[in-house]
Structures are given as C-alpha cells and as structure tokens.
C-alpha cells in the first residue's frame, strides 16, 4: 500500500465515525443549537457544512488546486460567524455535499505520489512542520476528527445515546 493509499484509508475511516454519530441522532435535531451555562454551541448542520468547506479547502483546493462549486461553502469557512438557521442548507443537500466532496477528496489523495506529497500546497498554508501537501492531509484528518468529536458531544447534549 502506498503512503497516499494509507492516507486515503485513514481519511475514509475517520469519516466512518461521523456517520456512526449521525445515525444516533434524529435529523430533526440537526439544526438545534444547544446552550449550556449561557454558551451556545453550533448545530450539527453547521458543523457538517464547515466540515464540507474544510475538506474542499484542505484537500481539493490545497492539494489539487481545484474545488467544488457548492454555493454556500464560503459561509462556513474558518473565522466566519456561525450561520443562523435560515442560512443553513437542507439536510439532503448537506448529506450530498459531504458524500461528493469526500469522494473527490479520496481520489485526490490516492493520486498523489510520494514526491507530490512533499510539494507545497496550492493555498500557501504553513504548519509547524511545513507547507507540503502531506502536512495539509495530516491537518485535515486532525481537523475532521476534532469536529466529529464536537458532533459526538452534540449528540449527547441532544439526548442521543451514542454508546
């Protein structure tokens, strides 16, 4: 197995945990924004839209210099305020975007040779260990895992039994 194939497998395996959590919570709760001690949390729908944006940015754009044409992505980029309920796309559109961007991203990752993984990314992101595409993919895996953890917590806050 090549490095890129291993990275794609880890990326896909990480996404499986997201689908596990989503299977535990009713879709009617995806837009709920729980509050604890006066602190409002992002909704599951917002988290998912942000994850689509991040995978598009980190894998499609940074690693292949291409991106999807999803019209609502810019509302969920890093640093943007949380979108309100009326700005969130419908559940089926979010699910399709998650699936399609992920499938495209896996193909991009698998296509990278070991030499490609050492080349600079196309969006000029610089991490502690460098600007190469390998660091971008590592960051994507970490980032996605973090947001999946948020969604796991949201599931518990919304009363879903996850374990």
C-alpha positions in Angstrom: 0.0 0.0 0.0 1.4 3.4 -0.9 1.5 6.4 1.5 -1.3 8.1 -0.4 -3.5 5.0 -0.2 -2.9 4.7 3.5 -3.8 8.4 4.0 -6.9 7.9 1.9 -7.9 4.9 4.0 -7.4 6.8 7.3 -9.4 9.8 5.9 -12.2 7.4 4.9 -12.1 5.5 8.2 -12.3 8.8 10.2 -15.4 9.8 8.2 -17.0 6.5 9.2 -17.1 7.7 12.8 -19.0 10.8 11.7 -21.7 8.6 10.1 -21.9 6.5 13.3 -22.7 9.6 15.3 -25.2 10.9 12.7 -27.0 7.5 12.8 -27.6 8.0 16.5 -29.4 11.4 16.3 -32.7 12.2 14.7 -32.3 14.5 11.6 -34.9 16.8 13.1 -32.3 17.8 15.7 -29.5 18.7 13.2 -30.4 22.4 13.4 -30.7 22.7 17.2 -28.1 24.9 18.9 -27.8 23.6 22.4 -26.9 26.0 25.2 -25.0 25.3 28.4 -24.3 27.9 31.1 -25.1 30.7 28.6 -22.8 29.3 25.9 -24.4 28.5 22.6 -23.0 25.6 20.6 -23.0 25.3 16.8 -25.6 23.0 15.4 -24.8 19.6 13.9 -25.8 21.1 10.5 -23.4 23.9 10.9 -20.6 21.5 11.9 -21.3 19.4 8.9 -21.3 22.3 6.5 -18.0 23.5 8.0 -16.5 20.0 7.5 -17.5 20.2 3.8 -15.8 23.6 3.5 -12.7 22.3 5.2 -12.3 19.2 3.1 -12.9 21.2 0.0 -10.3 23.8 1.0 -7.7 21.5 2.5 -7.9 18.6 0.0 -9.5 19.7 -3.2 -8.0 23.3 -3.3 -4.8 22.9 -1.4 -3.8 19.5 -2.8 -5.2 19.6 -6.3 -5.8 23.4 -7.0 -9.4 22.6 -7.8 -12.6 22.9 -5.7 -16.2 22.2 -5.7 -18.9 24.6 -6.9 -21.1 24.4 -3.8 -22.6 27.9 -3.5 -22.9 28.0 0.3 -19.4 26.9 1.3 -18.0 30.4 1.9 -20.5 30.9 4.8 -18.7 28.1 6.7 -15.0 28.9 6.2 -12.8 29.5 9.2 -13.3 32.7 11.0 -16.9 33.3 9.8 -19.6 33.8 12.4 -21.9 30.8 12.9 -24.6 30.9 10.2 -28.1 31.2 11.5 -30.8 28.6 10.9 -32.1 30.3 7.8 -28.7 30.2 6.1 -28.1 26.5 6.5 -28.8 24.3 3.5 -31.4 21.5 3.7 -30.3 18.2 5.2 -30.3 16.3 1.9 -28.1 19.0 0.3 -25.6 18.8 3.3 -25.5 15.0 3.0 -24.9 15.1 -0.7 -22.1 17.7 -0.3 -20.5 15.6 2.5 -20.5 12.5 0.2 -19.4 14.1 -3.0 -16.6 16.3 -1.6 -15.3 13.3 0.4 -15.3 11.0 -2.7 -13.5 13.6 -4.7 -11.0 14.2 -1.9 -10.2 10.5 -1.6 -9.4 10.4 -5.3 -7.1 13.4 -5.0 -5.3 11.9 -2.0 -4.9 8.5 -3.7 -3.5 10.2 -6.8 -0.6 11.8 -5.0 2.8 10.2 -5.3 5.3 10.3 -2.5 7.1 13.1 -4.4 3.7 15.0 -4.8 3.2 14.8 -1.0 6.4 16.7 -0.5 5.4 19.6 -2.8 4.0 22.9 -1.4 0.2 23.2 -1.1 -1.7 25.5 -3.5 -3.2 27.8 -0.8 0.1 28.6 0.9 -0.9 27.2 4.3 2.1 26.8 6.6 2.0 24.4 9.5 4.7 23.9 12.2 6.2 21.1 10.1 5.9 22.9 6.7 3.8 23.7 3.7 3.8 20.4 1.9 0.7 18.5 0.9 1.4 15.8 3.4 1.1 18.3 6.3 -2.2 19.5 4.8 -3.6 16.0 4.7 -2.5 15.3 8.3 -4.2 18.6 9.3 -7.4 17.6 7.5 -7.5 14.3 9.4 -6.9 16.0 12.7 -9.5 18.8 11.9 -12.2 16.3 10.8 -11.6 14.2 13.9 -12.0 17.3 16.1 -15.3 18.2 14.6 -16.5 14.6 14.8 -15.8 14.9 18.5 -17.9 18.0 18.6 -20.7 16.2 16.9 -20.4 13.3 19.3 -20.8 15.8 22.2 -23.8 17.5 20.4 -25.4 14.1 20.1 -25.2 13.6 23.9 -26.4 17.1 24.5 -29.4 16.4 22.3 -30.2 13.2 24.1 -28.9 10.7 21.6 -27.3 7.5 23.1 -24.0 7.0 21.3 -22.5 4.1 23.3 
